[in-house]
Amino acid sequence: MGRVTERRKVIRIRDGAISTRPDTLVAEEPMEIRLNGKPIAITMRTPGDDFALAAGFLVSEGVLAERRELQNIVYCAGATAEGSNTYNVVDVRTAPEVVLPDITLERNVYTTSSCGLCGKASLDAVRTTARWAIDDGADAPPLRVTPELLAALPDRLRAAQRVFDRTGGLHAAALFTEEGELLDIREDVGRHNAVDKLVGRALQNGDLPLSRVILLVSGRASFELAQKAVMAGIPVLAAVSAPSSLAVDLAAESGLTLVGFLRGANMNVYAGEDRIALRATATQS
């Protein structure tokens, strides 16, 4: 299996001084995802948690939603002409009773809502494929998180990024409880892959929907990440950078709480403000 990091020789320049030294880089390799033997997607990812990545991808695309629907996941042997296993091809087998959604194959890419061809089509696709409604859990009090709790999460995320400390080149996604306890964290060169690894692990453990958790991502909140949160039933998505307009539209329509520009005590709430315990009176400018 590929390594998470690799070493390369670099020329280092510091204050005019030149030296040669090895540098640690994050590994990036393509992974082909197959569904019941049929190639459906290729993604560039950091090796590791490949089965969770494939499972999470299929959750976000509306193929899987429950542990019982997943039969098994295997690496495909003979992935090269020499017959060796590169550990870069994963086949997901669904249970016999699973009815697969319509799939359009074009250049081995799974063409669905995440392609974002237009706003309305993307929103409609999520609406028709999402099997978990975003709520705060049955027979549970409404979920409320304070700005102070949200403000503390980026530092907790950063402290748990072990590979980032060695490479400086990874995105991260993490799940937190409503009390701010870290449940799980995944790193990858792609922020969408990191989220898929979280969601896929939750599927494998039988934990979907993730009804009372906070998803924190280290970059921006794109439509694709909002989609993945909605498909997993996650009620709160927070990002340290900006959201896109379509991500805000999806959040508002689906009941997702979306927070952006989460930096220190500052943040913007773009949708689902009822889950944020605000004490101050809002002002308009």
TATABEL-V992869 format. One record per backbone hydrogen bond with DSSP energy under -0.5 kcal/mol. CO is the residue of the C=O (numbers start at 1). NH is the residue of the N-H. If there is no record, write none. Layout:
CO&NH  CO&NH
//
This chain:
4&27  6&25  8&23  10&12  10&21  12&14  12&19  14&17  17&14  19&12  21&10  23&8  23&25  25&6  29&45  31&43  32&34  32&90  33&40  33&41  34&36  34&92  35&38  37&39  38&35  41&33  43&31  43&45  45&29  45&47  49&53  50&54  51&55  52&56  53&57  54&58  55&59  56&60  57&61  58&63  58&64  59&62  66&69  67&70  69&71  69&95  72&93  74&91  75&77  80&83  83&78  84&79  84&80  84&86  88&32  89&76  90&34  90&92  91&74  91&93  92&36  92&94  93&71  93&72  95&98  98&100  103&105  104&106  104&111  106&109  109&106  109&111  110&112  112&115  113&116  118&122  119&123  120&124  121&125  122&126  123&127  124&128  125&129  126&130  131&133  133&135  137&140  145&277  146&150  147&151  148&152  149&152  149&153  150&153  150&154  152&156  153&157  154&158  155&159  156&160  157&160  158&161  160&162  161&165  162&166  163&166  163&167  164&168  171&188  172&218  173&186  174&216  175&183  175&184  176&214  177&180  181&177  184&175  186&173  188&171  190&194  191&195  192&196  193&197  194&198  195&199  196&200  197&201  198&202  199&203  200&204  201&205  202&207  203&206  209&211  210&213  210&235  212&178  213&236  214&176  214&216  215&238  216&174  217&240  219&240  219&241  220&222  221&244  222&226  223&227  224&228  225&229  226&230  227&231  228&232  229&234  230&233  232&209  232&210  235&257  236&215  237&259  238&217  239&262  241&261  242&221  244&248  245&249  246&250  247&251  248&252  249&253  250&254  251&255  251&256  256&258  257&237  257&259  258&270  258&271  259&239  260&268  261&263  263&266  266&263  268&260  268&270  271&258  272&275  273&276  275&145  275&277  276&278  277&147
//
